[in-house]
């Protein structure tokens, strides 16, 4: 368990750095140096989308960091999280449904969507739809494989 405890300490530090990095992104969103091409409605929608996306990312990072801190203080939580992360059935379902590749592709499409919004709304909507499709397909595959195995 000491090895896993040191792993969680490293994860907690990485999450803290990610939260600090998100503060820089918040600064760029708030400053909004570059205006997107499109009408005022699309500009407002894009700004709201960016803020909503950052809130979701920040809440996810904070939740994971608090989970690590709670596990470091309580031995029972530490064991439960260890067994949860090393469960072979969950790993198999994760791998069969695409693993990390689909998450990486969906994240890349979201980043490309936000960047492309400054060039035209049609590209933004196409990339956003592709990202949502990937995430929904991944969830459907996870449900399918969890019922199958």
C-alpha positions as CSV (number, residue, x, y, z in Angstrom):
1,X,0.0,0.0,0.0
2,X,2.9,2.3,0.5
3,X,3.7,2.2,-3.2
4,X,0.2,3.1,-4.0
5,X,0.2,5.8,-1.4
6,X,3.3,7.4,-3.1
7,X,1.5,7.0,-6.5
8,X,-1.5,8.9,-5.1
9,X,0.8,11.6,-3.8
10,X,2.2,12.1,-7.3
11,X,-1.3,12.1,-8.8
12,X,-2.4,14.7,-6.3
13,X,0.6,17.0,-7.3
14,X,-0.2,16.5,-11.0
15,X,-3.9,17.5,-10.4
16,X,-2.8,20.6,-8.5
17,X,-0.6,21.6,-11.4
18,X,-3.5,21.0,-13.8
19,X,-5.8,23.2,-11.7
20,X,-3.1,26.0,-11.8
21,X,-3.0,25.5,-15.6
22,X,-6.7,25.9,-15.8
23,X,-6.4,29.3,-14.1
24,X,-4.3,30.5,-17.0
25,X,-7.0,29.3,-19.4
26,X,-9.6,31.1,-17.4
27,X,-7.5,34.3,-17.8
28,X,-7.6,33.9,-21.6
29,X,-11.3,33.2,-21.6
30,X,-12.1,36.2,-19.5
31,X,-9.7,38.5,-21.4
32,X,-11.1,37.3,-24.8
33,X,-8.4,38.9,-26.9
34,X,-9.7,37.4,-30.1
35,X,-13.3,37.6,-31.2
36,X,-14.8,34.7,-33.2
37,X,-16.2,35.1,-36.7
38,X,-19.9,35.2,-36.6
39,X,-22.7,37.2,-35.1
40,X,-23.1,38.4,-31.5
41,X,-25.2,35.4,-30.7
42,X,-22.6,32.9,-31.7
43,X,-19.9,34.9,-29.9
44,X,-22.0,34.8,-26.7
45,X,-22.7,31.1,-27.2
46,X,-19.0,30.3,-27.7
47,X,-18.0,32.2,-24.6
48,X,-20.7,30.4,-22.6
49,X,-19.5,27.1,-24.0
50,X,-15.9,27.8,-23.1
51,X,-16.9,28.8,-19.5
52,X,-19.1,25.7,-19.1
53,X,-16.4,23.5,-20.4
54,X,-13.8,25.0,-18.0
55,X,-16.2,24.7,-15.1
56,X,-16.7,21.0,-15.9
57,X,-13.0,20.4,-16.2
58,X,-12.2,22.3,-13.0
59,X,-14.9,20.5,-11.0
60,X,-13.7,17.1,-12.3
61,X,-10.1,18.0,-11.3
62,X,-11.1,19.2,-7.8
63,X,-13.2,16.1,-7.2
64,X,-10.4,13.8,-8.1
65,X,-7.9,15.7,-6.0
66,X,-10.3,15.6,-3.0
67,X,-10.8,11.9,-3.6
68,X,-7.0,11.4,-3.4
69,X,-6.7,13.5,-0.3
70,X,-9.5,11.5,1.4
71,X,-7.8,8.3,0.5
72,X,-4.5,9.4,1.9
73,X,-6.1,10.1,5.3
74,X,-8.3,6.9,5.6
75,X,-6.9,3.4,5.2
76,X,-10.2,1.9,4.2
77,X,-10.8,4.4,1.4
78,X,-7.3,3.8,0.2
79,X,-7.9,0.1,-0.1
80,X,-11.3,0.6,-1.7
81,X,-9.8,3.0,-4.3
82,X,-6.9,0.6,-4.9
83,X,-9.1,-2.3,-5.6
84,X,-11.5,-0.2,-7.7
85,X,-8.6,1.0,-9.9
86,X,-7.1,-2.5,-10.3
87,X,-10.3,-4.4,-11.0
88,X,-9.7,-6.7,-14.0
89,X,-13.3,-6.6,-15.2
90,X,-13.4,-2.8,-15.3
91,X,-10.0,-2.7,-17.1
92,X,-11.3,-5.2,-19.7
93,X,-14.5,-3.2,-20.3
94,X,-12.4,0.0,-20.5
95,X,-10.1,-1.6,-23.1
96,X,-12.8,-3.2,-25.1
97,X,-14.8,0.1,-25.4
98,X,-11.8,2.0,-26.8
99,X,-9.6,2.7,-23.9
100,X,-8.0,6.1,-23.6
101,X,-7.9,6.6,-27.4
102,X,-11.5,7.7,-27.7
103,X,-11.2,10.1,-24.8
104,X,-8.0,11.6,-26.3
105,X,-9.7,11.9,-29.7
106,X,-12.8,13.5,-28.2
107,X,-10.6,16.0,-26.2
108,X,-8.6,16.8,-29.3
109,X,-11.8,17.4,-31.3
110,X,-13.1,19.7,-28.5
111,X,-9.9,21.7,-28.5
112,X,-10.1,21.9,-32.3
113,X,-13.7,23.0,-32.1
114,X,-12.9,25.9,-29.7
115,X,-10.0,27.0,-31.9
116,X,-12.0,26.6,-35.1
117,X,-14.8,28.8,-33.7
118,X,-12.6,31.8,-34.4
119,X,-12.7,30.9,-38.1
120,X,-16.4,30.0,-38.6
121,X,-19.4,28.6,-36.8
122,X,-20.0,25.7,-39.1
123,X,-16.6,24.1,-38.4
124,X,-17.2,24.6,-34.7
125,X,-20.6,22.8,-34.8
126,X,-19.2,20.0,-36.9
127,X,-16.3,19.3,-34.6
128,X,-18.4,19.6,-31.5
129,X,-20.9,17.1,-32.9
130,X,-18.1,14.7,-33.8
131,X,-16.8,14.9,-30.2
132,X,-20.2,14.3,-28.7
133,X,-20.7,11.4,-31.1
134,X,-17.5,9.8,-29.9
135,X,-18.3,10.2,-26.3
136,X,-21.9,8.8,-26.7
137,X,-20.5,5.9,-28.8
138,X,-18.0,5.1,-26.0
139,X,-20.7,5.2,-23.4
140,X,-22.9,2.8,-25.4
141,X,-20.0,0.4,-25.9
142,X,-19.3,0.5,-22.1
143,X,-22.9,-0.4,-21.3
144,X,-22.9,-3.1,-24.0
145,X,-19.6,-4.7,-22.7
146,X,-20.7,-4.4,-19.0
147,X,-23.9,-6.4,-19.8
148,X,-22.0,-8.9,-21.9
149,X,-19.2,-9.7,-19.4
